[in-house]
Amino acid sequence: MEAAAWSQTPRLLALLIGAFLAYRIGLAVYRVYFHPLSCFPGPKLWAASDLPVVWEDKIEGTFTKRMLKVHEEYGPIVRIGPNRIAVDGTIIWPQVFARRANQLEFTKVPESYPAQEKYVGLLPTQSRENHRRQRRLLAHAFSDAAMYEQERYIKYYVDLLVKRLRERAVAGETLDLTQWYNFTTFDIIGELAFADPFDALESGKSHPWISMISSSVRQAAAIQFLMHYPLLLPLMGFRVGLGDLMRLFRQSQQFIELSKEKTRKRLAMQDQSRRDIMAYIIDHNTDGKRMTQDEMFENSRALIGAGSETTATALSGMSFHLCQSPEAYQRLTDEIRTAFTCEEDITMRSTAHLPYLHACLEEALRMYPPASETPPRVSPGDYIHHDGNEYWIPKGTRLSNYQWATHHSPNNFADPEKYAPERWLPASHPLYNSRYAHDKKAVFRPFAAGPRDCIGKNLAYSEMRLVIARLLWNFDLELAEGQKDWVDSQLVFGLYQKGPLMARVHIRSIET
């Protein structure tokens, strides 16, 4: 009897395997040909399974840039998964991200964020009411008035950056601009968020928190992959070291605790003269719509990432493209060096009135958007419209925008691969070029759009203008050999996996 049962095992196993394969094949056929999203164009393999896209995006790091060609082949709305579509900025910004009064919201992806809704911060919260409450409290800290009050803290670290670069220029060193931009932006946001900088500029050495964020981009994406496909851990180990993943997890926990410690320390300060971000939260945290301490922890930690790495990325991209574009570089240095009589005149207010500087920054953000892929939104069940047609997006469908593809599309911008600041100048400017008059500038949303756009965008713009103006007032920049492929060689895992941007800085000769 027992022997007979054992003899049936291979047959039962074969039946189970056959049933599983039949189910998977049937599911794939349904997804490709009968699913509600089957009307949207896209590669059939991607419609059948999420695995190819998630693997290429989170493990290979090539998907974001590839989406430019995918949109060119399939159009502005492309199906990139069984339940996912990629949408060009001409459609997604005004219809999905924009304020939807009296309409259901395209919400953020739920499983990407903590389950305890009342304890999450501004960035991840799905609740419209929770987001509105926290944003109202944080808005005071990011107003123009607050920004100018905080300028003295920002200026201190920009002064220190100039000093450190001058020391290395005198020594004739070749330096990594990306590293020094990271030092600067982390020190600034540490000062503004915690009244406690990371002392990177002072020491000339990277803080472990800076190193973790800068060096673990790929590992963080791999962890996201494991959330989708935990059974593929052994296969993934051949591409991403499992030891690196464990180290990243431990470091992340350590820095969560560090951010809490720094926040508690700042809250305990009695210095009423400090006008940093936390001061404004404390001032207005008095009524029933107050921010909890857990929300303060989460928001402070989020500010470190959002207010440092992306700003440093934008500064690096701008420096790269300027050095690769001699005409634009010369025009910008001319504008900066003729606009001011002395370095003390270069401030956040004064640099806001330099049109070519602003145009150079906008063009850098177009060509090298720090957020190359926007976090997906989930459809509540609604229509989107394109070219006179309406398309039903079933409830639960995820919609993504790949800013790299939107910004580099010839359908949106003339000469999309050319660094052309002139496209952002007003018609009254002497360098205005009518060739770019029909660019679809409304698709340019480097800080997202709608009620959930980046709350710190004005601070980021002011900080970047000040840094670039001060550097080009003091120095001439020159990329080192071997840097021409700096952007093209980068993989993208949500954030760019940036290599060093090696350059030489030469102290400017000022004629008297």
C-alpha positions in Angstrom: 0.0 0.0 0.0 2.8 2.4 1.0 4.7 1.5 -2.1 1.7 2.2 -4.3 1.3 5.6 -2.7 4.9 6.4 -3.4 4.5 5.3 -7.0 1.8 7.9 -7.4 4.0 10.7 -6.2 5.7 11.6 -9.5 2.3 11.6 -11.2 0.8 13.9 -8.6 3.8 16.2 -8.8 3.5 16.3 -12.6 -0.2 17.2 -12.3 0.6 20.0 -9.8 3.3 21.4 -12.0 1.1 21.1 -15.1 -1.8 22.8 -13.3 0.5 25.6 -12.1 1.9 26.1 -15.6 -1.6 26.1 -17.1 -2.6 28.7 -14.6 0.4 30.9 -15.3 -0.1 30.6 -19.1 -3.8 31.3 -18.8 -3.1 34.3 -16.5 -0.6 35.7 -19.0 -3.0 35.3 -21.9 -5.7 37.1 -19.9 -3.4 39.9 -19.0 -2.1 40.4 -22.5 -5.4 40.1 -24.4 -8.4 40.5 -22.1 -7.3 42.7 -19.2 -8.9 46.2 -19.0 -5.5 47.7 -19.8 -5.0 45.5 -22.9 -6.1 48.5 -25.0 -2.8 50.3 -24.2 0.2 49.7 -26.3 3.4 48.2 -24.9 5.6 45.1 -25.0 3.6 42.0 -24.6 6.0 40.5 -22.1 5.7 43.4 -19.8 1.9 43.1 -19.9 2.2 39.4 -18.9 4.4 39.9 -15.9 5.9 42.7 -13.7 9.1 40.7 -13.3 11.0 42.0 -16.5 10.4 45.6 -15.7 11.0 45.4 -11.9 14.2 43.4 -12.6 15.5 45.9 -15.1 14.5 48.9 -13.0 15.7 47.7 -9.5 18.5 45.3 -10.4 19.9 46.4 -13.7 19.3 50.1 -13.4 18.8 50.6 -17.1 15.0 51.0 -17.3 14.6 54.7 -16.6 16.7 55.8 -19.5 15.3 53.1 -21.7 11.8 54.6 -21.3 12.7 57.4 -23.7 12.9 54.9 -26.6 9.8 53.0 -25.3 7.7 56.1 -25.5 9.1 56.9 -28.9 8.0 53.5 -30.1 4.6 53.2 -28.3 3.4 56.7 -27.7 2.7 58.9 -24.6 0.8 56.2 -22.7 2.5 52.8 -22.5 1.6 49.7 -20.6 4.6 48.6 -18.6 3.1 45.9 -16.4 -0.1 43.9 -15.8 -1.4 46.8 -13.7 0.9 49.6 -14.6 1.1 52.3 -17.2 3.8 55.0 -17.9 2.4 58.4 -18.9 4.2 61.3 -20.5 4.3 64.6 -18.6 2.0 66.3 -21.0 -0.8 64.1 -19.6 0.1 63.0 -16.1 1.0 66.4 -14.6 -2.3 68.3 -15.3 -4.6 65.2 -15.0 -3.1 63.0 -12.3 -0.9 65.2 -10.0 -2.7 68.5 -10.3 -5.2 69.6 -7.6 -8.5 67.6 -8.1 -11.1 69.7 -6.2 -14.2 67.6 -5.4 -12.7 64.6 -7.1 -11.1 61.4 -5.9 -7.3 61.7 -5.6 -4.8 59.6 -7.5 -3.1 58.4 -4.2 0.4 57.3 -3.4 1.2 53.6 -3.5 0.1 52.2 -0.1 2.5 49.3 0.6 5.5 51.6 0.1 4.8 53.4 3.3 4.2 52.5 7.0 0.9 51.0 7.9 0.3 53.2 10.9 -1.0 56.2 9.0 -1.1 58.6 11.9 2.7 58.2 12.4 3.9 58.9 8.9 5.4 62.2 7.8 4.5 64.6 5.0 6.2 62.7 2.1 4.6 59.3 2.5 1.2 60.0 3.9 -1.7 58.9 1.7 -4.4 60.8 3.6 -5.3 64.1 2.0 -6.3 65.6 5.4 -3.1 64.4 7.1 -1.0 65.8 4.3 -2.8 69.1 4.4 -2.3 69.4 8.2 1.4 68.6 8.1 2.1 70.7 5.0 0.4 73.7 6.6 2.7 73.5 9.6 5.9 73.0 7.5 4.9 75.7 5.0 5.9 78.4 7.6 9.5 77.1 7.6 9.7 77.2 3.8 8.2 80.6 3.2 10.3 83.3 1.5 10.5 85.2 4.8 11.8 82.1 6.6 14.2 81.3 3.8 15.9 84.7 4.0 16.1 84.4 7.8 17.9 81.1 7.3 20.3 82.6 4.8 23.0 83.2 7.3 23.2 79.5 8.0 23.4 78.7 4.3 26.0 81.4 3.7 28.2 80.0 6.4 28.5 76.7 4.6 28.9 78.2 1.2 31.7 80.3 2.6 33.3 77.2 3.9 32.9 75.4 0.6 34.7 78.2 -1.2 37.4 78.1 1.4 38.0 74.4 1.0 38.0 74.6 -2.8 40.4 77.5 -2.7 42.8 75.4 -0.5 42.7 72.6 -3.1 43.1 75.0 -6.0 46.3 76.4 -4.4 47.5 72.8 -3.9 46.8 72.0 -7.6 44.5 69.1 -6.6 42.0 67.4 -8.9 38.8 67.0 -6.8 35.5 65.3 -6.9 32.8 68.0 -7.3 30.0 65.6 -6.4 31.6 64.8 -3.1 32.0 68.5 -2.2 28.5 69.3 -3.2 27.2 66.4 -1.0 29.3 67.8 1.9 27.7 71.2 1.4 24.1 70.2 1.0 24.2 67.7 3.9 25.8 70.3 6.2 23.2 72.9 5.3 20.2 70.7 5.8 21.7 69.3 9.0 21.9 72.8 10.3 18.4 73.8 9.1 16.7 70.6 10.3 18.6 69.8 13.5 20.8 72.8 14.3 23.5 70.1 14.1 25.5 69.9 10.9 27.4 66.8 9.8 30.7 68.7 9.9 31.7 67.3 6.4 33.0 70.6 5.1 34.9 71.4 8.3 36.6 68.0 8.4 36.8 67.4 4.7 35.5 63.9 5.4 32.2 62.2 4.7 29.8 61.6 7.6 28.6 57.9 7.7 25.1 59.1 6.9 26.3 60.8 3.8 28.3 57.8 2.7 25.3 55.5 3.3 22.9 57.5 1.1 25.5 58.2 -1.6 26.9 54.6 -1.9 23.8 52.5 -1.3 21.5 53.6 -4.1 21.7 50.1 -5.8 21.2 48.2 -2.5 18.1 50.3 -1.6 16.6 49.4 -5.0 17.4 45.7 -4.5 15.5 45.8 -1.2 12.5 47.2 -3.1 12.9 44.3 -5.5 12.8 41.8 -2.7 9.5 43.3 -1.5 8.0 42.1 -4.8 9.9 38.9 -5.3 11.4 37.5 -2.1 11.8 34.0 -3.5 14.3 35.4 -6.1 16.8 36.3 -3.3 19.3 33.7 -4.4 19.3 34.8 -8.0 19.5 38.5 -7.0 22.6 37.7 -4.9 24.6 37.2 -8.0 24.1 40.9 -9.0 23.9 42.6 -5.6 25.9 41.4 -2.6 23.7 40.1 0.2 26.2 41.3 2.7 25.7 44.8 1.4 22.0 44.5 1.8 22.3 43.4 5.4 24.8 46.3 6.1 22.4 48.8 4.5 19.5 47.5 6.7 21.6 47.8 9.8 22.8 51.3 8.9 19.2 52.4 8.1 18.1 51.4 11.5 21.0 53.2 13.1 20.3 56.4 11.2 16.6 56.3 12.1 17.7 56.3 15.7 20.2 59.0 15.0 17.6 61.3 13.4 15.3 60.8 16.4 18.2 61.7 18.8 19.0 64.8 16.8 15.4 65.8 16.7 15.0 65.4 20.5 18.2 67.4 21.0 16.8 70.2 18.8 13.4 70.2 20.6 15.2 70.5 23.9 17.1 73.7 22.8 16.1 76.9 24.6 17.7 79.2 22.0 14.7 81.3 20.9 16.9 83.3 18.4 17.4 80.3 16.1 15.1 80.6 13.1 15.6 77.1 11.5 13.0 74.8 10.2 12.2 73.3 13.6 11.7 76.7 15.1 8.8 77.4 12.7 7.2 74.1 13.5 7.5 74.7 17.2 6.0 78.2 16.9 2.9 77.0 15.1 2.5 73.6 16.8 0.0 74.9 19.3 -3.5 74.0 18.3 -5.4 70.8 17.7 -3.8 70.3 14.4 -0.4 70.0 15.8 2.4 67.7 14.6 3.2 64.7 16.8 6.7 64.0 17.9 6.7 60.8 15.7 5.8 63.0 12.7 8.6 65.3 13.6 11.0 62.4 13.6 9.8 61.2 10.2 9.8 64.6 8.6 13.2 65.5 9.9 14.7 62.3 8.6 12.9 62.9 5.2 14.3 66.4 5.0 17.9 65.1 5.2 17.4 62.9 2.2 15.1 65.2 0.1 17.1 68.3 1.0 20.6 67.0 0.4 21.1 64.3 -2.1 18.8 65.7 -4.8 20.3 69.2 -4.5 23.8 67.8 -4.7 22.8 65.8 -7.7 21.4 68.9 -9.5 24.6 70.9 -8.7 26.7 68.1 -10.1 24.6 67.9 -13.2 24.7 71.6 -13.8 28.5 71.7 -13.3 28.9 68.9 -15.8 26.7 70.4 -18.5 28.2 73.8 -18.1 31.8 72.5 -18.4 30.7 70.5 -21.5 29.1 73.6 -23.1 31.8 76.4 -23.4 29.5 79.0 -24.8 26.9 78.6 -22.0 29.7 78.5 -19.4 31.2 81.8 -20.7 27.8 83.5 -20.9 27.0 82.5 -17.3 30.4 83.6 -15.9 30.1 86.9 -17.8 26.6 87.5 -16.2 27.8 86.7 -12.7 31.1 88.6 -12.9 29.5 91.7 -14.3 26.4 91.8 -12.1 28.3 92.3 -8.8 31.0 94.6 -7.7 32.1 92.4 -4.8 31.5 88.9 -3.5 29.5 90.2 -0.5 26.8 91.4 -3.0 26.1 87.7 -4.0 23.1 86.7 -2.0 20.0 84.6 -2.3 18.0 87.7 -3.2 20.5 89.1 -5.7 21.1 85.8 -7.5 17.3 85.5 -8.0 17.6 88.4 -10.5 20.1 86.7 -12.8 18.1 85.4 -15.8 20.8 83.4 -17.4 21.8 81.7 -14.2 18.2 80.7 -13.7 18.0 79.5 -17.3 21.2 77.4 -16.8 19.8 75.8 -13.7 16.5 75.0 -15.4 18.2 73.4 -18.4 20.4 71.3 -16.1 17.3 70.1 -14.3 15.7 69.3 -17.6 18.6 67.3 -18.9 19.5 65.7 -15.6 16.4 65.6 -13.4 17.3 64.5 -9.9 14.0 62.7 -9.6 14.3 60.8 -12.9 11.2 58.7 -12.1 8.3 60.0 -10.1 6.7 57.7 -7.4 3.6 56.1 -9.0 0.1 57.1 -8.2 -2.9 54.8 -7.9 -6.0 55.4 -9.9 -9.3 55.8 -8.0 -11.1 54.7 -11.2 -11.2 57.6 -13.6 -10.6 58.8 -17.1 -7.5 60.5 -18.5 -7.6 62.3 -21.8 -5.3 62.5 -24.8 -5.6 63.8 -28.3 -9.3 64.1 -28.1 -9.8 60.6 -26.7 -10.6 59.5 -23.2 -9.2 56.4 -21.6 -10.7 54.6 -18.6 -8.0 53.8 -15.9 -9.5 51.1 -13.7 -9.3 51.5 -9.9 -5.9 50.3 -8.5 -4.0 50.9 -11.8 -0.6 52.5 -11.1 0.6 55.4 -13.2 4.2 56.5 -13.4 6.1 59.3 -15.2 9.7 59.0 -16.2 11.0 62.5 -16.2 14.1 61.5 -18.1 11.9 60.4 -21.0 9.6 63.4 -20.8 12.5 65.9 -20.7 14.5 64.2 -23.5 11.6 63.7 -25.9 11.7 65.6 -29.2 8.0 65.8 -29.0 8.4 68.1 -26.0 11.6 70.0 -26.6 13.6 71.1 -29.6 17.1 69.8 -29.6 16.4 67.7 -26.5 19.9 66.4 -26.2 21.5 69.9 -26.4 22.2 71.9 -23.3 20.5 75.1 -24.3 19.7 77.5 -21.5 18.3 80.0 -24.1 15.1 77.9 -24.2 14.3 79.3 -20.7 14.9 82.9 -21.4 12.1 85.5 -21.9 11.5 86.9 -25.3 12.8 90.3 -24.1 16.3 88.8 -23.3 19.0 89.5 -25.9 20.0 85.8 -25.9 16.5 84.6 -26.5 16.2 82.1 -29.3 12.8 81.6 -31.0 13.8 78.1 -32.0 12.6 77.1 -28.6 9.4 79.1 -28.6 7.3 76.0 -29.0 8.9 73.8 -26.3 6.2 72.3 -24.1 7.6 73.8 -20.9 4.5 72.8 -18.9 5.9 69.2 -18.8 8.9 70.5 -16.9 8.2 69.7 -13.3 11.5 68.7 -11.6 9.9 69.2 -8.2 6.6 67.4 -9.1 3.3 69.2 -9.3 0.1 69.8 -7.6 -0.7 70.0 -3.9 2.0 67.4 -3.1 4.9 69.1 -5.0 8.2 69.5 -3.2 7.7 71.9 -0.3 11.3 72.9 -0.3 11.7 73.8 -4.0 12.2 77.6 -3.4 14.9 76.8 -0.9 16.6 74.4 -3.2 16.6 76.9 -6.1 18.0 79.7 -3.9 20.6 77.4 -2.5 21.7 76.2 -5.9 21.9 79.7 -7.4 24.0 80.9 -4.5 26.4 78.0 -4.7 27.0 78.3 -8.4 27.2 82.1 -8.4 29.8 82.0 -5.6 31.9 79.3 -7.3 31.9 81.0 -10.7 32.8 84.3 -9.1 35.8 82.8 -7.4 36.9 80.0 -9.7 37.2 78.7 -13.3 36.0 75.1 -13.5 37.5 72.5 -15.8 36.5 68.8 -16.0 39.4 66.3 -15.7 40.1 63.9 -18.5 37.7 60.9 -18.8 34.6 62.7 -17.6 32.7 63.1 -20.9 30.6 60.0 -20.2 29.8 60.9 -16.6 26.0 61.1 -17.2 25.7 58.5 -20.0 27.5 55.9 -17.9 25.2 56.2 -14.9 22.7 53.6 -13.9 19.5 54.8 -12.3 17.8 53.1 -9.3 15.3 55.9 -8.6 18.4 57.9 -7.8 21.4 58.1 -10.0 24.4 55.8 -9.2 26.8 58.7 -9.6 30.5 58.2 -10.0 33.0 61.0 -9.0 32.8 64.1 -11.1 36.5 64.9 -11.2 37.5 68.5 -11.9 40.1 71.1 -11.5 39.3 74.5 -10.0 41.5 77.5 -10.8 41.4 80.6 -8.8 40.0 83.4 -10.9 42.3 86.2 -11.8 40.5 89.5 -10.9 41.8 92.5 -12.7 41.9 95.7 -10.7 
